[in-house]
């Protein structure tokens, strides 16, 4: 699956399940996560990949690790979508 198509489907699902969520596209040119999602009093970051073994850009692992220490952050790809979204929704309490 093309990464942009996968991203669009997941973001659409998140917006439907979490009405009013703020979904911001990150600056991936610096290795920041693809999306920052804010909902009520919490925020999380998701870095999309087209597949499990897709290449990671410089700093992506670093930023996901740092952000995950503060809040919730994860790499998400079709093979782990179910598990990551389960954790994501549990984190937000939805």
N, C-alpha and C positions, 0 to 999 in steps of 0.2 A: 504494500500500500504506500502511496506517496505520502510523505510526512505532512504536507499542507492539508491534504484531505483528512488524514487522521486527526490533526489538530482541530480542524473545523468541526468535525463530528463530536469530539470530546468537549470542546468549548460550548457547543450548542447544548449538549446534555447538561453541563454544569449550570448554564444560564437557566435552563428549564427547571432543574431541580432546586436551584438556589435563586429565586427571583430577587432582584435588587442587588445581586452580587456585582462588584466592580471587577472587571476583567481587563487588565492592562497588558499590552504587548511589551515585552522587555527588549532591551538593546542587546541582541544576540551577537553583535559584532565585537563586543567586549567579553563574551563568554557568560553574560548574565542569563538567567533562566528565560525561556521563551515567554512565559506568562506569570504575572503576579495576580492572585485572586484575593480580593478583600470581601469579607462578608461579616456583617455585624461587628464584633470586637476582635476578629482574628484575620490573619492573612497567611497565604501559603504561596509557594512557587512550584511551577511545573516546567520541566525541560522535556520537550517532545523529541522523540527519535522514531525513524521509520521502521526500525527493527532493533532487536536486542543487541546485536553486534555492530550497530552503526557507530561511526567514528565520533569521538568526543572532541570538541574544539578546546583549545587552550583555556584554562581557568574554569571550565564548566564543572568539573568534579569538585574543585575548590569551593566555588560559589554554592553549589548544592549542599556540600558538607557544612559550610558556615551557616547558611540559612537554615538548614535542618537542625542545627544546634539552637537556633533562636525560636523557630516555629516549625512548620512542616514544609519539606521540600523533597522532590523526587524526580528521577528520570521516569518518563512514561512512554511506553511503546506498545504495539498491539499485543505482544505476548504477556505483558504484565498489567495491562489496562484494568482488568477486573480487581486485582489485588490493590493496586495503587488507588483506584477510585474508592474502594471500600475503606481504606485508611483515610483518604482525603475527606470523604463524607463523614466518617466517624469523628475526625478532628474538628470539623465544623458543627457537628451535632445535628446533621440532617439525614 
